[in-house]
Amino acid sequence: TAPVEERHCVEAGNLLFAWSGTTGTSFGARVWTGPSGVLNQHIFKVITDERKLYPAFSLLILQKIQADIEKKAHGFKASFVHIKKSDLVGVSLPVPPLSEQRAIAGALSDVDALISALEQLIAKKRNLKQAAMQQLLTGQTRLPGFIGDWDMKRLGDESALITKGTTPTSLGQDFKESGVNFIKVESMMPNGEFIKDKFGFIDRETHDLLKRSQLQDGDLLISIAGALGRTGIVNKDILPANTNQAFAIVRLKSYA
């Protein structure tokens, strides 16, 4: 077996940029933490001149470039992006003195540490909420002042509609750069909030064709494919809107 060229070898501490992949996971910049390995064709190894660029500052610049690329992605395949080597090489970047680069990297590292601590606290509070929900939503624990048995009803009996969305391409329609909002699983955070930067778009004609999956104020969306179990409530701020088959739509009778 022929030896691997040095430029294709990866060691802990190397700065990498995955030029083809999924936003939020496989695409973008990171520092390799080991073990020793070999690059594949979808990853660039970035070797900077440390006399001019502080490594931690270089990573921050690449992460900023990554974020800019992701913001420009639209449509059904917006979650999968790629760039060419020439795109990365041609990027203009600010280069302050090394001492200032170190100071900036240090300040942002401190912010990251604070965010991490807050995320751990939020996770702890979320677990407490989940435990409380388990008790309160099953009637095992009652709030002060409430007694008596609960009624048990079927969701279908209380709903005017339970269905799922449709992908426009199944009808020969394309996504657009702007227009009617199209909600995908990646458009919703785990807590049910919508991420407007990750909406797709369809034109009004396609929206009218997809009548079954047109959303209304108060509709419940439940992800049934991909990231399972994400649940949110449609509000007027995102209407008009439509969705695909990865979401179940539940329209309660009181909102029909």
C-alpha positions in Angstrom: 0.0 0.0 0.0 1.3 3.4 -1.0 2.0 5.8 1.9 -0.6 8.6 2.5 0.6 12.1 1.5 1.1 14.5 4.4 -1.5 16.9 3.0 -4.1 14.2 3.3 -3.3 13.2 6.9 -5.3 14.6 9.8 -4.0 15.0 13.3 -5.6 16.3 16.5 -5.6 20.1 16.4 -6.0 20.4 12.6 -8.5 22.9 11.3 -11.0 21.3 8.9 -13.8 22.5 6.8 -16.4 20.0 5.5 -17.4 21.6 2.2 -20.4 19.3 1.5 -22.9 18.2 4.1 -25.9 19.0 6.3 -26.3 22.3 8.1 -25.9 22.0 11.8 -24.2 18.7 11.7 -21.7 17.6 9.0 -21.2 20.9 7.1 -18.7 23.5 8.1 -15.7 24.3 10.3 -14.3 22.4 13.2 -11.1 21.4 15.0 -10.2 17.7 14.7 -9.8 16.2 18.2 -8.3 12.9 17.0 -7.3 10.2 16.5 -5.0 10.4 13.5 -6.8 9.9 10.3 -7.0 10.5 6.5 -9.1 13.2 4.7 -11.9 12.2 2.4 -12.9 14.1 -0.6 -15.6 16.2 1.2 -13.3 17.9 3.7 -10.7 20.6 3.3 -7.7 20.8 5.7 -7.0 24.5 6.4 -3.3 25.2 7.2 -2.9 28.9 8.2 0.3 30.9 8.7 0.3 31.2 12.5 2.6 34.2 12.3 -0.4 36.0 10.8 -3.4 34.1 12.0 -4.0 32.8 15.5 -5.6 29.3 15.2 -8.6 29.9 17.5 -9.3 33.2 15.5 -9.1 31.3 12.2 -11.7 28.9 13.5 -14.0 31.8 14.4 -13.6 33.3 10.9 -14.4 30.0 9.2 -17.5 29.5 11.4 -18.7 33.0 10.4 -18.2 32.0 6.7 -20.1 28.8 7.4 -23.1 30.8 8.9 -23.2 33.2 6.0 -23.3 30.2 3.5 -26.1 28.5 5.5 -28.2 31.7 5.6 -28.2 31.9 1.8 -29.5 28.3 1.4 -33.3 28.1 0.5 -35.8 25.5 -0.6 -36.4 21.8 0.0 -32.6 20.9 0.0 -31.6 24.0 2.1 -30.4 21.7 4.8 -27.8 20.2 2.5 -25.2 22.6 1.2 -21.8 22.6 -0.5 -19.1 25.1 -1.7 -16.1 24.8 -4.0 -12.5 25.3 -2.9 -12.3 28.5 -5.0 -15.2 29.9 -2.9 -13.3 29.4 0.3 -10.0 30.6 -1.1 -11.6 33.7 -2.4 -13.1 34.8 0.9 -11.9 38.2 2.2 -11.3 38.3 5.9 -10.3 40.9 8.4 -6.8 40.3 9.9 -6.2 42.4 13.1 -2.8 42.1 14.9 -2.1 38.8 16.6 -2.5 40.2 20.1 -6.0 41.4 19.2 -6.9 38.1 17.5 -6.0 36.3 20.8 -8.1 38.8 22.8 -11.1 38.3 20.5 -10.8 34.6 20.7 -10.4 34.6 24.4 -13.5 36.9 24.9 -15.7 34.7 22.7 -14.4 31.6 24.5 -15.5 33.1 27.8 -18.9 33.7 26.2 -19.1 30.1 25.1 -18.3 28.9 28.6 -21.1 31.1 30.0 -23.5 29.8 27.4 -22.5 26.2 28.2 -23.2 26.8 31.9 -26.6 28.4 31.1 -27.5 25.5 28.8 -26.7 23.0 31.6 -29.0 25.0 33.9 -31.7 25.1 31.2 -31.4 21.4 30.7 -31.9 20.8 34.4 -34.9 23.1 34.5 -36.3 21.3 31.4 -36.0 18.0 33.2 -37.9 19.4 36.2 -40.6 20.6 33.8 -40.8 17.2 32.2 -41.3 15.5 35.6 -44.0 18.0 36.5 -45.7 17.5 33.2 -45.7 13.7 33.7 -47.4 14.2 37.1 -49.9 17.0 36.1 -50.9 15.7 32.7 -51.7 12.2 34.0 -53.6 13.4 37.0 -51.1 11.8 39.4 -50.6 15.3 41.0 -53.4 17.9 41.2 -53.1 21.6 41.5 -54.5 23.1 44.7 -58.3 23.6 44.6 -59.0 20.9 41.9 -60.7 17.6 42.7 -62.8 15.0 40.9 -62.2 12.6 38.1 -61.0 13.6 34.6 -63.0 12.8 31.4 -61.2 10.6 28.9 -61.7 11.5 25.2 -60.2 10.5 21.9 -58.2 13.1 20.0 -60.0 12.2 16.8 -63.4 13.0 18.5 -62.2 16.4 19.5 -60.5 17.3 16.2 -62.0 18.7 13.0 -59.0 17.5 11.0 -56.0 15.2 11.4 -53.9 14.9 8.3 -50.4 15.5 7.1 -48.7 17.7 4.5 -47.5 17.2 1.0 -44.2 17.8 -0.8 -44.8 20.2 -3.8 -42.4 18.2 -6.0 -44.8 15.2 -5.8 -47.2 17.4 -7.8 -44.5 18.6 -10.2 -44.1 22.0 -8.5 -40.8 23.6 -7.5 -39.7 25.5 -4.5 -39.1 29.3 -4.9 -36.7 31.9 -3.5 -39.7 33.7 -1.8 -43.4 33.4 -1.5 -45.7 31.4 0.8 -43.9 29.9 3.8 -43.3 26.2 3.6 -42.6 24.6 7.0 -40.2 21.7 7.3 -39.0 19.7 10.3 -35.8 21.8 10.4 -38.0 24.9 10.5 -39.1 24.0 14.1 -36.9 24.0 17.2 -37.4 21.1 19.8 -39.3 23.5 22.0 -41.8 24.2 19.3 -40.6 27.6 18.2 -40.4 28.3 14.5 -37.0 29.2 12.8 -38.1 31.6 10.0 -34.6 31.6 8.5 -35.2 27.9 7.7 -38.5 28.2 6.0 -38.8 27.1 2.4 -41.1 28.9 -0.1 -43.7 28.1 -2.6 -45.8 30.3 -4.9 -49.5 31.0 -4.4 -50.5 28.6 -7.2 -48.7 25.7 -5.5 -50.2 26.7 -2.1 -53.7 26.6 -3.6 -53.0 23.2 -5.1 -51.8 21.9 -1.7 -55.2 22.7 -0.1 -55.1 19.8 2.3 -51.9 20.9 3.9 -52.6 24.6 4.1 -52.1 25.7 7.7 -54.4 27.8 9.9 -54.0 29.8 13.1 -54.1 27.4 16.1 -53.2 24.2 14.1 -51.0 21.7 16.1 -47.9 20.4 14.1 -46.3 17.2 15.2 -43.3 15.9 13.4 -43.7 12.2 12.3 -40.6 11.8 10.3 -37.0 12.9 10.7 -36.7 14.6 14.1 -39.6 12.8 15.7 -41.9 14.4 18.3 -41.4 18.1 17.7 -44.7 19.8 18.5 -45.7 23.4 17.9 -48.7 25.7 17.4 -49.2 27.6 14.2 -49.7 31.4 14.7 -50.8 34.2 12.5 -47.2 35.5 12.2 -46.2 32.7 9.9 -49.4 32.6 7.7 -50.0 31.9 4.9 -48.1 28.7 5.2 -48.0 25.1 4.1 -46.1 22.0 5.2 -44.9 18.6 4.0 -45.6 14.9 5.0 -43.0 15.1 7.8 -45.6 16.9 9.9 -49.0 15.7 11.1 -51.6 18.5 11.3 -54.1 18.4 14.1 -56.9 21.0 13.9 -59.1 21.0 17.1 -62.8 21.6 16.7 -62.6 24.8 18.7 -60.1 26.2 16.1 -61.8 24.9 13.0 
